[in-house]
Amino acid sequence: MNKIAILDFGSQYTHLLATRIRRLGVYSEILHPADATADQLKDYAGIILSGGPASVYEEGAPTVDPAIFTLEKPILGVCYGHQLLTHLLGGKVEPGKGVGAEFGKATITIQKNEAIFANFAAQEQTQVWMSHGDRVTALPDGFEVLATSADDGYSAVGDLKRNFFGVQFHGEVVHTVKGNEILSNFINLTGAPRDWNLGSFVDQSLEQIRTQVGDRNVFMLISGGVDSTVAYVLLVKALGTERVYGLFVDTGFMRAGEREQVESALRLEGITNLHVVDASKEFFSALAGAAEPEKKREIIGRVFLEVQARVSKELALDPQHWMLGQGTIYPDTIESGGTKNSAKIKTHHNRVPEIEALIKEGRVIEPLKDLYKDEVREVGEKLGLPVSLVWRHPFPGPGLAVRILCATEADFAPNHEALEQEINEFLGQKQAEGKLVNTLTAKTLPIKSVGVQGDFRTYRHPVVLSGNATWDELEQLAPALTNRFHDLNRVLYSFAPAQVESLSLTPGTLTQDRTERLQIADKLAMLWLKEIAEDRSVWQMPTVLLPVAVNEKTLPGQTSTKESLVLRPIVSEEAMTAHFAQLPMLKLHDLTLRLLEDSSLSAVFYDITNKPPATIEWE
């Protein structure tokens, strides 16, 4: 009776939900709903139904043994779980159809301050995090409304007699301001003792590593980021330096000077069994002409393995006595569609088919695969790693290759001119309502980017806004636009030019010229971030190169050679959710002027989209 079961319907946040419960002092276990019978669940103190990408009213949608409702256990449904709970008990769930679909921040009003809202004030308003396309439209018998939002009259509901609750928002993410209080109140209703803690992870991990590796050794792929560094140190601590061989691969898509910085930092930490390989020619050759994001990621993952195999052969390492080590963390797995019922958002380079095959053969070890970034940092601190490594900005394994968007032909949204007109009418309406001081105009980009909406991968168009606006105005506009216009999953604001009048495609793939262009811009942006003393408050700041020319006039049959940059500073803890960082606008204008000294660039945009509906990276 001291555990809470979490039934996983494929949400991007299921594992985060389990982590939050554990951090509140109660051990939680993730179970597959199809396998979890009422008899199996009777020994748990409470049950949580997770979110997920499906729709409860569709044929074949994942469900749960209805006998769990007879167990007299407190049950909490989250997002899809909220909809499933009400659906199975006789309520109604329908598509949001624009109004009712919510992605990102929302405000709920507490209608009944008891049970999961104990210690909240009556009619209190609080920020929550939404990611749903469907919504509850009618309640089962015995249920009542506990909280509402502007777009959803059933944001939180409950049957107080049976302790059944449903919340449409995600209380497990940090952007739900009082999420921990809501989860803690649910724990109180279960009566589960709070006697579990994370302090023993390192000791448990060391023992698990020794058991899994046995008498084999580990060939560890190191990127220099916090994940692979912490994983490497854990492996060395468990097995000893001689049994762990580190390989740092320079793909050619590192930041300017990154290879030298990483090598120096790792050696200062006593990592002596380290081999550095310059494989940039191999990566550029393999990626020549590739434009589609998933294809690029798959090629990068494959070439990583080819380089590792080549180095293993050169070192005469017997593959039967060596495992592959990776710094994989949980977001890599869930975004790659690596758990039952989850949808693939994007394939991470450490989850390509070749890696999956090795995992099935038991030849891969990933000591951090169940952790989030904030937990990895905590483990790094416990291991005594320096602040400079533990708090290093996250950098994707494929490096700048996924920050250089590629396209060979323009891809506009269906009826994009009509869409632009609707968006501009919407902006005019906001101005008429007094929610915008100045006029803003919108243009949809002729390319797409990856997003995550309602636990599904989206591949949709960004829209860029131009004109004078404040951060407060833009913060309200971005989710309003992506919630209303489903062809959009990302919103940008133009710092230069002041007015975007036309957008055209500049065809481009992964070339050395484009890579060097982004390396220079990225270095300028990162140095600027340190200058304004914001780099600990900003969790990550990708700089993205777009094959898009702005306000460029060309002759018939010609295309522009100019491109655009996007700054993507975000605030996050665990990478599953993120909020765009609101940096000083005047200083951003200074950075823009520095970046545009490169005559090949025509614009600097600022990504003002939260996650969801946009992923942190553009690809």
Buried (B, 14 or more C-beta within 10 A) or exposed (E): EBBBBBBBBBBBBBBBBBBBBBBBBBBBEBBBBBEBEBEEBBEBBBBBBBBBBBBBEEEEBBBBBEEBBEBEBBBBBBBBBBBBBBBBBEBBBBEBEEEBBBBBBBEBBBBBBBBBBBEBEEEBEBBBBBBBBBBBBEBBEEBEBBBBBEBBBBBBBBBBEBBBBBBBBBBBBBBBBBBBBBBBBBBBBBEBEEEBEBEEBBEEBBEBBEEBBEEBBBBBBBBBBBBBBBBBBBBBBBBEBEBBBBBBBBBBBBBBEBBEBBBEBBEEBEBEBBBBBEBBEBBBEBBEEBBEBBBBBBBBBBBBBBBBBEBBEEEEBEBEEBBBBBBBBBBBBBBBBBBEBBBBBBBBBBBBEBBBEBBEEEBBBBBBBBBBBBBBBBBBBEBEBEEEBBBBBBBBBBBBBBBBBBBEEBBBBEEBEEBBEBBBEBBBEBBEEEBBEEEBBBBBBBBBBBBBBBBBBBBBBBBBBBBEBEBEBBBBBBBBBBBBBBBBBBBBBBBBBEEBEEBBBBBBBBBEEBBEBBBBBBBBBBEBBEEBEBBEEBBBBBBBBBBBBBBBEEEEEEBBBBBBBBBBBBBBBBBBBBBBBBBEEEBBEEBBEBBBEBEEBBBBBBBBBBBBBBBBBBB
